[in-house]
Amino acid sequence: MKLSRQFTVFGSAVFCVVIFSLYLMLDRGHFDHPKSPRREGTFPKGQLSILQEKIDHLERLLAENNEIISNIRDSVINLSESVKDGQKNSEAINFSQGSLSELFPSASALLAVDSEDCLSASKSGSHSSGVQMLDVYNILAFDNPDGGVWKQGFDITYNEDEWDSEPLQVFVVPHSHNDPGWLKTFDDYFRDQTQHILNNMVIKLQEDKRRKFIWSEISYFSKWWDGIDSQKRDAVKRLIKDGQFEIVTGGWVMADEASSHYFAVIDQLIEGHQWLEKNLGVKPESGWAVDPFGHSPTMAYLLKRAGFSNMLIQRVHYSIKKHFATQKTLEFFWRQNWDLGSSTDILCHMMPFYSYDIPHTCGPDPKICCQFDFKRLPGGRVSCPWRVPPEAIHAGNVQHRAWIILDQYRKKSKLFRTKVLLAPLGDDFRYTESSEWDQQYQNYQKLFDYMNSRPEWHVKAQFGTLSDYFEALRKESNLGEKSTNSLFPVLSGDFFTYADRDHHYWSGYFTSRPFYKHLDRVLESYIRAAEILYSLALVQSSKSEKMSVFPSVDNYKLLTEARRNLGLFQHHDAITGTAKDWVVVDYGTRLFHSIMNLKKVIIDSAHLLILKDKSAYTYDAATPFLKM
């Protein structure tokens, strides 16, 4: 055994010596190669000189690059000094040059930071909400038993004397949901439907002061506004002033709340609100989100910080709606999970039934509610799938018909904690034709007049805007604009993943059409880069008359167009990938063109910034200074 061990050690030593010798031989050969004439012969002097020239060229480019970076750094330092001066140097940026003042928003760019923001990290404790969605998800069975006429709910009953002491207030809110692209492109929808809806709105609302209407998509509204005359514009402003017409949410689109980035959501909200402030002088008060496929507390937070007091949501899992209906928690204060106080609270109304269309908004029985969608009157192009058509209201049937819909209103009100009821009246691209305005408004007004003439029915029904409803709700519950009370619960959490029936979960859109989702993020980064460089260049260009040739107006228009195209893509049928193929291609084309335009903005701005001698600046659109 001892001999064997010695033999093993000796063999190992010999092996190590051999390996080490081979290593030395190879290493010596490696170092000798450069000195070998044969090795040098493989690199002729001509090739070596070319290689040396390329290295020298790279070194020159590196030096120029360092100089460019140094110049940009100096420009940033100069700008920061101007910003520090603040009000001492109010002329640092001259926004009144040429027609640029017409493009910039008139609102102040200096906004106060909310005192409650970013304080959660310095506090400790647990959330203070009464309803925590994580707990709700744990207790729900997520089954789908047949609820009767309200398939996903339950049977609702009431006593007729429940409203004797306090009448039921009903606000019927006419609306038209206009998708900025879905089955048609944005432009096709506008040409075929949207412009006619808005044209009819101006005419029909002026016929009766009691009529109301709400609108949310500023992408469409701004396009329509650009094509109407001053007389129509004045009429719209009067309707807003008189409370007949209300802008709700006021974003560029009704944004998706899952796949979209918060940067883009804020940006489309700013774009819409700045347009409203500049052209109409109004600021939205209430949020309206009837079609995004699930709802995020981030949107609630953004709306709250945008100055909103109220919001409405619709697409929530049917099991959650049923649970909230049984608990009468369909209206609540939505609070952020990290908020230990109440600074992020916003009053939220959750619609209780399957959809936002008329059959699912007047009450729990869609077969009855559909009979009060007067666009479906016999002889029209659409009808009720339950095969019971609406009846035009006249003196002979008004009592019977009014009682039928009042029964639905009363049953729906039993799901809430107050005697103020919201009943939306609309659907996708409704009120396109003048005849529908007459059918809906005239028949409903007859119903309202009759109901209100019967004091023993204890109801007051009228058309209203979304803010009309929330104002009445707050008044009845003794709720101020900035305060909360114990009537409504406080909720924290989100409403994902959405299912509208059975196990039909809307989760595929989180990842579908990944190329376009990626293109969205690319455009976001280009917009931010272009905004920064453009802002720096604008400061420099305002310092000298010689730099006035800087294309500030043209580039600002390109920036605005890019922001609007990015905003358009935040639409809940765009970034989600739920639109038709040719519509998605249209979105992608807009995103791509905006990226190319922003490259021009970046090049033009960088050109001005990198010059040491700014007076030497010249601009030629035909010959870009840089290539991207």
Buried (B, 14 or more C-beta within 10 A) or exposed (E): EEEEEEEEEEEEEEEEEEEEEEEEEEEEEEEEEEEEEEEEEEEEEEEEEEEEEEEEEEEEEEEEEEEBEEBBEEBEEBBEEBEEEEEEEEEBBBEEBEEBEEBBEEEEEEEEEEEEEEBBEEEEEEBEBBBBBEEBEEEEEEEBEEBEBBBBBBEBEEEEEBBEEEBBBBBBBBBBBBBBBBBBBBEBBBEEBBBBBBBBBBEBBBEEEBBBBBBBBBBBBBBBBEEBEEEBBEBBBBBBEEEBBBBBBBBBBBBBBBBBBEBBBBBBBBBBBBBBBBBBEBBBBBBBBBBBBBBBBBBBBBBBBBEBBBBBBBBBBBBBBBBBBEEBBBBBBBBBBBBBEBBBBBBBBBBBBBBBBBBBBBBBBBEBBBBBBBBBBEEBEEBBEBEEBBBEBEEEEBEEBBBBBBBBBBBBBBBBBBBBBBBBBBBBBBBBBEBBBBBBBBBBBBBBBBBBEEEEBBBBBBBBBBBBBBBBBBEBBEBEEEEBEEBBBBBBBBBBEBBBEEEEBBBEBBEBBEEBBEBBEEBBEBBEBBBEBBEBBBBBBBBEEEBEEBBBBBBBBBBBBBBBBBBBBBBBBBBBBBBBEEBBEBBBEBBBBBBEBBBBBBBBBBBBBBBEEBEEBEBEEEEEBEEE
